[in-house]
Amino acid sequence: MKEVIVLGIGNRLMLDDGIGVYVVEELEKRNTNPDIRYVIGETDTYFCLNQIENASYIIIVDAACFSKGPGEISIIPLEQVFKNPIQPMSIHDSHLLSEIEITGKSIEGLFIGLEPYEIKYSFGLSAILQEQYFKIVEEIENIINSHIL
């Protein structure tokens, strides 16, 4: 079995930008698979790089603007992300993705982008994402299980 790391990225002080962190925290509570390690990376790029150093498969969960409805999920294989960088959509994630690419290491995995409703200085999630939160968590849990099992 491959070592799988699910990385929650985002800034909890920027409202919906923290959705990736909150989702990964919830997934960690539910986790029954010992081959999956959940990591709260927030915005610390170098901490994240250290955490994924030996991973064979990573799943990055973060807020990302793809002009979809609030809470909608986008799934992009990392290979595709590296070919077509998504820098304008997520400043901190793009930096992490750029740093991963600079290492030259071949890492399989997924980028799971969650469409935010609002990003501004505030703690927690917008009311719209709060309403969808557990549905989002379940969908991402299913996505993870379908890609690693």
Disulfide bonds with the S-S distance in Angstrom:
none
